[in-house]
Amino acid sequence: MAIIGSILLSAAALVHLGFFAMESVLWSTPAVWRLFGVAGQRDADAIRPMAYNQGFYNLFLAGGAVVGLVLYWTTLRDVGFGLVFFSASCMVLAAVVLLTTGRSYLRAALLQGVLPLAGLVLLALG
């Protein structure tokens, strides 16, 4: 169970790395900001600082999950689990918050929250 949970948590980290890339590195690309429902260049330019910040938030969550998994599978199992638990819980809670913004965000919230939730449950059971 712990191995499958770790794989799912690694996938969640990859998803959040993808969000980082889109929000902080590739935001000026129209195809990217359109994925986030932004209608025009003017709006994308206005939102850019917030997207940049949000991207780094996702990078740090992914980093916490990865470092936690490395520690979990080496000599610091309890420390690693704590770090993974915190990072994955933040991913899940952010998905819940996203759901509160409207039904149109259901797909994005599922993408953001299902992998870390399932991974965390399986890691805890393992």
TIMARNU-665660 format. One record per residue: residue in three letters; chain; x, y, z of N, C-alpha, C in turn; residue number from 1. Coordinates in nm, 4 decimals, decimal comma. Example, Ala and Ser with C-alpha at 12.3 -4.5 7.8 and 13.67 -1.06 7.14 Angstrom:
<rs>
+-------+------+----------+----------+----------+----------+----------+----------+----------+----------+----------+------+
! torlo ! lopa !       nx !       ny !       nz !      cax !      cay !      caz !       cx !       cy !       cz ! doti !
+-------+------+----------+----------+----------+----------+----------+----------+----------+----------+----------+------+
!   ala !    A !   1,3190 !  -0,5690 !   0,7800 !   1,2300 !  -0,4500 !   0,7800 !   1,3200 !  -0,3300 !   0,7800 !    1 !
!   ser !    A !   1,2850 !  -0,2250 !   0,7080 !   1,3670 !  -0,1060 !   0,7140 !   1,2900 !   0,0030 !   0,7870 !    2 !
+-------+------+----------+----------+----------+----------+----------+----------+----------+----------+----------+------+
</rs>
This chain:
<rs>
+-------+------+----------+----------+----------+----------+----------+----------+----------+----------+----------+------+
! torlo ! lopa !       nx !       ny !       nz !      cax !      cay !      caz !       cx !       cy !       cz ! doti !
+-------+------+----------+----------+----------+----------+----------+----------+----------+----------+----------+------+
!   met !    A !   0,0814 !  -0,1206 !   0,0000 !   0,0000 !   0,0000 !   0,0000 !   0,0855 !   0,1268 !   0,0000 !    1 !
!   ala !    A !   0,1939 !   0,1244 !   0,0804 !   0,2792 !   0,2427 !   0,0899 !   0,3468 !   0,2736 !  -0,0432 !    2 !
!   ile !    A !   0,3800 !   0,1710 !  -0,1189 !   0,4444 !   0,1941 !  -0,2495 !   0,3456 !   0,2590 !  -0,3458 !    3 !
!   ile !    A !   0,2239 !   0,2089 !  -0,3514 !   0,1225 !   0,2681 !  -0,4392 !   0,0911 !   0,4105 !  -0,3950 !    4 !
!   gly !    A !   0,0805 !   0,4309 !  -0,2638 !   0,0586 !   0,5656 !  -0,2120 !   0,1706 !   0,6602 !  -0,2515 !    5 !
!   ser !    A !   0,2931 !   0,6124 !  -0,2449 !   0,4081 !   0,6942 !  -0,2829 !   0,4050 !   0,7291 !  -0,4315 !    6 !
!   ile !    A !   0,3629 !   0,6343 !  -0,5124 !   0,3515 !   0,6606 !  -0,6567 !   0,2456 !   0,7678 !  -0,6829 !    7 !
!   leu !    A !   0,1316 !   0,7565 !  -0,6152 !   0,0253 !   0,8563 !  -0,6323 !   0,0695 !   0,9938 !  -0,5820 !    8 !
!   leu !    A !   0,1414 !   0,9967 !  -0,4717 !   0,1911 !   1,1239 !  -0,4194 !   0,2973 !   1,1836 !  -0,5117 !    9 !
!   ser !    A !   0,3776 !   1,0989 !  -0,5734 !   0,4741 !   1,1471 !  -0,6726 !   0,4019 !   1,2058 !  -0,7934 !   10 !
!   ala !    A !   0,2949 !   1,1415 !  -0,8347 !   0,2149 !   1,1941 !  -0,9458 !   0,1522 !   1,3285 !  -0,9082 !   11 !
!   ala !    A !   0,1055 !   1,3403 !  -0,7837 !   0,0501 !   1,4679 !  -0,7368 !   0,1562 !   1,5768 !  -0,7411 !   12 !
!   ala !    A !   0,2782 !   1,5423 !  -0,7019 !   0,3881 !   1,6389 !  -0,7080 !   0,4134 !   1,6812 !  -0,8525 !   13 !
!   leu !    A !   0,4081 !   1,5876 !  -0,9454 !   0,4268 !   1,6212 !  -1,0875 !   0,3164 !   1,7143 !  -1,1377 !   14 !
!   val !    A !   0,1931 !   1,6887 !  -1,0963 !   0,0818 !   1,7766 !  -1,1340 !   0,1086 !   1,9182 !  -1,0840 !   15 !
!   his !    A !   0,1537 !   1,9293 !  -0,9594 !   0,1802 !   2,0614 !  -0,9036 !   0,3027 !   2,1275 !  -0,9678 !   16 !
!   leu !    A !   0,3982 !   2,0486 !  -1,0123 !   0,5097 !   2,1049 !  -1,0891 !   0,4594 !   2,1590 !  -1,2230 !   17 !
!   gly !    A !   0,3631 !   2,0892 !  -1,2814 !   0,3014 !   2,1384 !  -1,4048 !   0,2294 !   2,2705 !  -1,3836 !   18 !
!   phe !    A !   0,1572 !   2,2810 !  -1,2710 !   0,0918 !   2,4087 !  -1,2381 !   0,1957 !   2,5195 !  -1,2217 !   19 !
!   phe !    A !   0,3070 !   2,4875 !  -1,1542 !   0,4146 !   2,5860 !  -1,1391 !   0,4624 !   2,6337 !  -1,2758 !   20 !
!   ala !    A !   0,4892 !   2,5390 !  -1,3644 !   0,5400 !   2,5755 !  -1,4970 !   0,4411 !   2,6653 !  -1,5709 !   21 !
!   met !    A !   0,3143 !   2,6303 !  -1,5653 !   0,2148 !   2,7107 !  -1,6364 !   0,1983 !   2,8492 !  -1,5747 !   22 !
!   glu !    A !   0,1905 !   2,8546 !  -1,4424 !   0,1578 !   2,9810 !  -1,3763 !   0,2775 !   3,0754 !  -1,3623 !   23 !
!   ser !    A !   0,3958 !   3,0207 !  -1,3449 !   0,5110 !   3,1065 !  -1,3182 !   0,6076 !   3,1202 !  -1,4349 !   24 !
!   val !    A !   0,6094 !   3,0242 !  -1,5256 !   0,7059 !   3,0271 !  -1,6351 !   0,6377 !   3,0548 !  -1,7693 !   25 !
!   leu !    A !   0,5264 !   2,9898 !  -1,7944 !   0,4615 !   2,9956 !  -1,9261 !   0,3369 !   3,0841 !  -1,9310 !   26 !
!   trp !    A !   0,3120 !   3,1619 !  -1,8266 !   0,1866 !   3,2370 !  -1,8166 !   0,1626 !   3,3299 !  -1,9353 !   27 !
!   ser !    A !   0,2658 !   3,3863 !  -1,9939 !   0,2462 !   3,4815 !  -2,1034 !   0,2001 !   3,4159 !  -2,2329 !   28 !
!   thr !    A !   0,1981 !   3,2836 !  -2,2374 !   0,1501 !   3,2110 !  -2,3547 !  -0,0026 !   3,2078 !  -2,3526 !   29 !
!   pro !    A !  -0,0694 !   3,2608 !  -2,4562 !  -0,2154 !   3,2638 !  -2,4554 !  -0,2806 !   3,1270 !  -2,4320 !   30 !
!   ala !    A !  -0,2226 !   3,0224 !  -2,4857 !  -0,2816 !   2,8897 !  -2,4645 !  -0,2846 !   2,8530 !  -2,3163 !   31 !
!   val !    A !  -0,1870 !   2,9005 !  -2,2401 !  -0,1808 !   2,8689 !  -2,0965 !  -0,2849 !   2,9476 !  -2,0200 !   32 !
!   trp !    A !  -0,2868 !   3,0811 !  -2,0357 !  -0,3835 !   3,1562 !  -1,9564 !  -0,5274 !   3,1281 !  -1,9972 !   33 !
!   arg !    A !  -0,5483 !   3,0831 !  -2,1172 !  -0,6846 !   3,0423 !  -2,1563 !  -0,7287 !   2,9166 !  -2,0819 !   34 !
!   leu !    A !  -0,6326 !   2,8271 !  -2,0517 !  -0,6653 !   2,7082 !  -1,9716 !  -0,7224 !   2,7461 !  -1,8360 !   35 !
!   phe !    A !  -0,6840 !   2,8624 !  -1,7857 !  -0,7307 !   2,9095 !  -1,6566 !  -0,8541 !   2,9993 !  -1,6691 !   36 !
!   gly !    A !  -0,9116 !   3,0058 !  -1,7874 !  -1,0349 !   3,0816 !  -1,8074 !  -1,0161 !   3,2304 !  -1,8246 !   37 !
!   val !    A !  -0,8948 !   3,2744 !  -1,8546 !  -0,8683 !   3,4166 !  -1,8747 !  -0,9016 !   3,4508 !  -2,0203 !   38 !
!   ala !    A !  -0,9813 !   3,5547 !  -2,0377 !  -1,0378 !   3,5843 !  -2,1697 !  -0,9443 !   3,6599 !  -2,2632 !   39 !
!   gly !    A !  -0,8572 !   3,7462 !  -2,2094 !  -0,7762 !   3,8269 !  -2,2987 !  -0,6400 !   3,8617 !  -2,2414 !   40 !
!   gln !    A !  -0,5552 !   3,9169 !  -2,3270 !  -0,4190 !   3,9510 !  -2,2881 !  -0,4161 !   4,0534 !  -2,1753 !   41 !
!   arg !    A !  -0,5045 !   4,1495 !  -2,1809 !  -0,5081 !   4,2527 !  -2,0765 !  -0,5356 !   4,1905 !  -1,9392 !   42 !
!   asp !    A !  -0,6325 !   4,1006 !  -1,9345 !  -0,6634 !   4,0322 !  -1,8090 !  -0,5470 !   3,9433 !  -1,7644 !   43 !
!   ala !    A !  -0,4852 !   3,8754 !  -1,8599 !  -0,3704 !   3,7889 !  -1,8271 !  -0,2566 !   3,8717 !  -1,7687 !   44 !
!   asp !    A !  -0,2339 !   3,9899 !  -1,8241 !  -0,1285 !   4,0767 !  -1,7722 !  -0,1614 !   4,1251 !  -1,6310 !   45 !
!   ala !    A !  -0,2889 !   4,1529 !  -1,6059 !  -0,3303 !   4,1986 !  -1,4731 !  -0,3176 !   4,0873 !  -1,3696 !   46 !
!   ile !    A !  -0,3437 !   3,9643 !  -1,4102 !  -0,3412 !   3,8499 !  -1,3197 !  -0,2005 !   3,7933 !  -1,3031 !   47 !
!   arg !    A !  -0,1104 !   3,8282 !  -1,3916 !   0,0238 !   3,7683 !  -1,3941 !   0,0938 !   3,7636 !  -1,2578 !   48 !
!   pro !    A !   0,0973 !   3,8725 !  -1,1794 !   0,1655 !   3,8636 !  -1,0494 !   0,1025 !   3,7593 !  -0,9562 !   49 !
!   met !    A !  -0,0294 !   3,7493 !  -0,9572 !  -0,0961 !   3,6505 !  -0,8732 !  -0,0659 !   3,5088 !  -0,9230 !   50 !
!   ala !    A !  -0,0682 !   3,4888 !  -1,0534 !  -0,0383 !   3,3570 !  -1,1100 !   0,1061 !   3,3181 !  -1,0798 !   51 !
!   tyr !    A !   0,1965 !   3,4140 !  -1,0892 !   0,3379 !   3,3892 !  -1,0592 !   0,3541 !   3,3403 !  -0,9149 !   52 !
!   asn !    A !   0,2890 !   3,4088 !  -0,8232 !   0,2933 !   3,3712 !  -0,6821 !   0,2307 !   3,2343 !  -0,6599 !   53 !
!   gln !    A !   0,1167 !   3,2102 !  -0,7198 !   0,0464 !   3,0827 !  -0,7059 !   0,1303 !   2,9677 !  -0,7607 !   54 !
!   gly !    A !   0,2028 !   2,9932 !  -0,8666 !   0,2887 !   2,8901 !  -0,9234 !   0,3969 !   2,8462 !  -0,8258 !   55 !
!   phe !    A !   0,4550 !   2,9425 !  -0,7565 !   0,5581 !   2,9066 !  -0,6590 !   0,4987 !   2,8332 !  -0,5398 !   56 !
!   tyr !    A !   0,3783 !   2,8668 !  -0,5021 !   0,3072 !   2,7917 !  -0,3975 !   0,2998 !   2,6439 !  -0,4388 !   57 !
!   asn !    A !   0,2633 !   2,6199 !  -0,5634 !   0,2553 !   2,4821 !  -0,6126 !   0,3925 !   2,4149 !  -0,6173 !   58 !
!   leu !    A !   0,4947 !   2,4896 !  -0,6525 !   0,6310 !   2,4356 !  -0,6535 !   0,6723 !   2,3911 !  -0,5134 !   59 !
!   phe !    A !   0,6429 !   2,4733 !  -0,4138 !   0,6820 !   2,4407 !  -0,2766 !   0,6052 !   2,3198 !  -0,2236 !   60 !
!   leu !    A !   0,4788 !   2,3068 !  -0,2595 !   0,4028 !   2,1881 !  -0,2187 !   0,4602 !   2,0624 !  -0,2836 !   61 !
!   ala !    A !   0,4921 !   2,0718 !  -0,4108 !   0,5520 !   1,9568 !  -0,4789 !   0,6859 !   1,9218 !  -0,4159 !   62 !
!   gly !    A !   0,7667 !   2,0223 !  -0,3879 !   0,8958 !   1,9986 !  -0,3248 !   0,8819 !   1,9337 !  -0,1883 !   63 !
!   gly !    A !   0,7859 !   1,9791 !  -0,1092 !   0,7626 !   1,9193 !   0,0217 !   0,7240 !   1,7735 !   0,0114 !   64 !
!   ala !    A !   0,6400 !   1,7425 !  -0,0861 !   0,5984 !   1,6033 !  -0,1053 !   0,7165 !   1,5162 !  -0,1478 !   65 !
!   val !    A !   0,7978 !   1,5653 !  -0,2394 !   0,9118 !   1,4874 !  -0,2886 !   1,0147 !   1,4665 !  -0,1774 !   66 !
!   val !    A !   1,0513 !   1,5733 !  -0,1080 !   1,1484 !   1,5602 !   0,0011 !   1,0925 !   1,4672 !   0,1090 !   67 !
!   gly !    A !   0,9644 !   1,4826 !   0,1396 !   0,9023 !   1,3949 !   0,2382 !   0,9071 !   1,2490 !   0,1973 !   68 !
!   leu !    A !   0,8811 !   1,2209 !   0,0708 !   0,8874 !   1,0821 !   0,0237 !   1,0289 !   1,0268 !   0,0305 !   69 !
!   val !    A !   1,1266 !   1,1083 !  -0,0055 !   1,2660 !   1,0631 !   0,0035 !   1,3001 !   1,0295 !   0,1481 !   70 !
!   leu !    A !   1,2642 !   1,1172 !   0,2400 !   1,2918 !   1,0911 !   0,3810 !   1,2158 !   0,9690 !   0,4321 !   71 !
!   tyr !    A !   1,0910 !   0,9554 !   0,3875 !   1,0083 !   0,8420 !   0,4303 !   1,0725 !   0,7088 !   0,3930 !   72 !
!   trp !    A !   1,1296 !   0,7029 !   0,2739 !   1,1869 !   0,5764 !   0,2261 !   1,3348 !   0,5606 !   0,2610 !   73 !
!   thr !    A !   1,3873 !   0,6531 !   0,3424 !   1,5246 !   0,6362 !   0,3903 !   1,5202 !   0,6193 !   0,5422 !   74 !
!   thr !    A !   1,6065 !   0,6868 !   0,6119 !   1,6197 !   0,6634 !   0,7565 !   1,5268 !   0,7474 !   0,8425 !   75 !
!   leu !    A !   1,4637 !   0,8483 !   0,7876 !   1,3796 !   0,9390 !   0,8668 !   1,2321 !   0,9209 !   0,8318 !   76 !
!   arg !    A !   1,1820 !   0,8010 !   0,8509 !   1,0457 !   0,7645 !   0,8108 !   0,9394 !   0,8557 !   0,8731 !   77 !
!   asp !    A !   0,9476 !   0,8812 !   1,0034 !   0,8464 !   0,9636 !   1,0691 !   0,8509 !   1,1088 !   1,0225 !   78 !
!   val !    A !   0,9702 !   1,1624 !   1,0076 !   0,9855 !   1,2998 !   0,9585 !   0,9316 !   1,3095 !   0,8162 !   79 !
!   gly !    A !   0,9662 !   1,2122 !   0,7335 !   0,9179 !   1,2101 !   0,5961 !   0,7670 !   1,2029 !   0,5884 !   80 !
!   phe !    A !   0,7088 !   1,1176 !   0,6711 !   0,5625 !   1,1073 !   0,6703 !   0,4995 !   1,2400 !   0,7115 !   81 !
!   gly !    A !   0,5571 !   1,3050 !   0,8120 !   0,5029 !   1,4342 !   0,8553 !   0,5068 !   1,5382 !   0,7451 !   82 !
!   leu !    A !   0,6169 !   1,5414 !   0,6721 !   0,6300 !   1,6381 !   0,5628 !   0,5349 !   1,6047 !   0,4484 !   83 !
!   val !    A !   0,5255 !   1,4775 !   0,4152 !   0,4311 !   1,4356 !   0,3108 !   0,2885 !   1,4655 !   0,3542 !   84 !
!   phe !    A !   0,2572 !   1,4349 !   0,4787 !   0,1220 !   1,4593 !   0,5293 !   0,0857 !   1,6068 !   0,5181 !   85 !
!   phe !    A !   0,1765 !   1,6940 !   0,5597 !   0,1493 !   1,8375 !   0,5518 !   0,1312 !   1,8827 !   0,4064 !   86 !
!   ser !    A !   0,2237 !   1,8449 !   0,3197 !   0,2186 !   1,8889 !   0,1794 !   0,0928 !   1,8367 !   0,1090 !   87 !
!   ala !    A !   0,0653 !   1,7076 !   0,1252 !  -0,0512 !   1,6490 !   0,0593 !  -0,1811 !   1,7047 !   0,1170 !   88 !
!   ser !    A !  -0,1845 !   1,7272 !   0,2469 !  -0,3050 !   1,7857 !   0,3083 !  -0,3308 !   1,9254 !   0,2535 !   89 !
!   cys !    A !  -0,2252 !   2,0035 !   0,2354 !  -0,2422 !   2,1364 !   0,1766 !  -0,2945 !   2,1279 !   0,0332 !   90 !
!   met !    A !  -0,2467 !   2,0301 !  -0,0431 !  -0,2965 !   2,0107 !  -0,1797 !  -0,4458 !   1,9790 !  -0,1777 !   91 !
!   val !    A !  -0,4851 !   1,8889 !  -0,0888 !  -0,6259 !   1,8480 !  -0,0789 !  -0,7118 !   1,9651 !  -0,0326 !   92 !
!   leu !    A !  -0,6682 !   2,0356 !   0,0693 !  -0,7463 !   2,1479 !   0,1203 !  -0,7571 !   2,2605 !   0,0177 !   93 !
!   ala !    A !  -0,6524 !   2,2825 !  -0,0600 !  -0,6600 !   2,3827 !  -0,1670 !  -0,7634 !   2,3415 !  -0,2717 !   94 !
!   ala !    A !  -0,7738 !   2,2124 !  -0,2980 !  -0,8757 !   2,1638 !  -0,3912 !  -1,0157 !   2,1865 !  -0,3354 !   95 !
!   val !    A !  -1,0325 !   2,1662 !  -0,2062 !  -1,1628 !   2,1919 !  -0,1422 !  -1,1983 !   2,3400 !  -0,1528 !   96 !
!   val !    A !  -1,1007 !   2,4261 !  -0,1286 !  -1,1242 !   2,5700 !  -0,1409 !  -1,1615 !   2,6042 !  -0,2845 !   97 !
!   leu !    A !  -1,0938 !   2,5435 !  -0,3806 !  -1,1261 !   2,5680 !  -0,5216 !  -1,2703 !   2,5295 !  -0,5518 !   98 !
!   leu !    A !  -1,3165 !   2,4207 !  -0,4932 !  -1,4559 !   2,3796 !  -0,5130 !  -1,5546 !   2,4845 !  -0,4629 !   99 !
!   thr !    A !  -1,5176 !   2,5589 !  -0,3609 !  -1,6086 !   2,6595 !  -0,3067 !  -1,6252 !   2,7793 !  -0,3994 !  100 !
!   thr !    A !  -1,5420 !   2,7902 !  -0,5027 !  -1,5513 !   2,9044 !  -0,5931 !  -1,6508 !   2,8834 !  -0,7065 !  101 !
!   gly !    A !  -1,7012 !   2,7631 !  -0,7218 !  -1,8031 !   2,7399 !  -0,8241 !  -1,7927 !   2,6021 !  -0,8867 !  102 !
!   arg !    A !  -1,9039 !   2,5579 !  -0,9398 !  -1,9116 !   2,4242 !  -0,9999 !  -1,8226 !   2,4096 !  -1,1223 !  103 !
!   ser !    A !  -1,7930 !   2,5182 !  -1,1878 !  -1,7098 !   2,5101 !  -1,3080 !  -1,5664 !   2,4681 !  -1,2754 !  104 !
!   tyr !    A !  -1,5303 !   2,4692 !  -1,1484 !  -1,3949 !   2,4319 !  -1,1067 !  -1,3847 !   2,2883 !  -1,0572 !  105 !
!   leu !    A !  -1,4903 !   2,2108 !  -1,0739 !  -1,4906 !   2,0722 !  -1,0251 !  -1,3778 !   1,9904 !  -1,0863 !  106 !
!   arg !    A !  -1,3622 !   1,9964 !  -1,2154 !  -1,2581 !   1,9175 !  -1,2831 !  -1,1191 !   1,9569 !  -1,2326 !  107 !
!   ala !    A !  -1,0935 !   2,0862 !  -1,2216 !  -0,9638 !   2,1327 !  -1,1734 !  -0,9410 !   2,0906 !  -1,0284 !  108 !
!   ala !    A !  -1,0448 !   2,0966 !  -0,9472 !  -1,0313 !   2,0563 !  -0,8074 !  -1,0032 !   1,9067 !  -0,7960 !  109 !
!   leu !    A !  -1,0667 !   1,8275 !  -0,8783 !  -1,0404 !   1,6838 !  -0,8775 !  -0,8967 !   1,6553 !  -0,9206 !  110 !
!   leu !    A !  -0,8506 !   1,7239 !  -1,0237 !  -0,7131 !   1,7080 !  -1,0698 !  -0,6146 !   1,7443 !  -0,9592 !  111 !
!   gln !    A !  -0,6464 !   1,8492 !  -0,8862 !  -0,5577 !   1,8987 !  -0,7818 !  -0,5628 !   1,8139 !  -0,6550 !  112 !
!   gly !    A !  -0,6778 !   1,7549 !  -0,6234 !  -0,6939 !   1,6939 !  -0,4928 !  -0,7022 !   1,5436 !  -0,4826 !  113 !
!   val !    A !  -0,7433 !   1,4747 !  -0,5885 !  -0,7654 !   1,3302 !  -0,5778 !  -0,6356 !   1,2524 !  -0,5589 !  114 !
!   leu !    A !  -0,5338 !   1,2829 !  -0,6377 !  -0,4068 !   1,2092 !  -0,6259 !  -0,3439 !   1,2227 !  -0,4872 !  115 !
!   pro !    A !  -0,3315 !   1,3441 !  -0,4329 !  -0,2712 !   1,3525 !  -0,2991 !  -0,3575 !   1,2882 !  -0,1912 !  116 !
!   leu !    A !  -0,4881 !   1,2962 !  -0,2036 !  -0,5755 !   1,2339 !  -0,1038 !  -0,5611 !   1,0818 !  -0,1059 !  117 !
!   ala !    A !  -0,5712 !   1,0242 !  -0,2245 !  -0,5574 !   0,8787 !  -0,2363 !  -0,4173 !   0,8335 !  -0,1945 !  118 !
!   gly !    A !  -0,3166 !   0,9063 !  -0,2347 !  -0,1804 !   0,8720 !  -0,1980 !  -0,1572 !   0,8791 !  -0,0492 !  119 !
!   leu !    A !  -0,2113 !   0,9799 !   0,0128 !  -0,1947 !   0,9951 !   0,1571 !  -0,2647 !   0,8849 !   0,2341 !  120 !
!   val !    A !  -0,3840 !   0,8499 !   0,1914 !  -0,4574 !   0,7403 !   0,2572 !  -0,3802 !   0,6105 !   0,2444 !  121 !
!   leu !    A !  -0,3333 !   0,5800 !   0,1253 !  -0,2595 !   0,4540 !   0,1048 !  -0,1262 !   0,4547 !   0,1778 !  122 !
!   leu !    A !  -0,0588 !   0,5680 !   0,1818 !   0,0674 !   0,5739 !   0,2559 !   0,0436 !   0,5526 !   0,4059 !  123 !
!   ala !    A !  -0,0629 !   0,6108 !   0,4571 !  -0,0943 !   0,5956 !   0,5992 !  -0,1324 !   0,4510 !   0,6331 !  124 !
!   leu !    A !  -0,1976 !   0,3845 !   0,5393 !  -0,2365 !   0,2450 !   0,5631 !  -0,1191 !   0,1488 !   0,5484 !  125 !
!   gly !    A !  -0,0155 !   0,1943 !   0,4780 !   0,0983 !   0,1070 !   0,4469 !   0,1958 !   0,0874 !   0,5549 !  126 !
+-------+------+----------+----------+----------+----------+----------+----------+----------+----------+----------+------+
</rs>
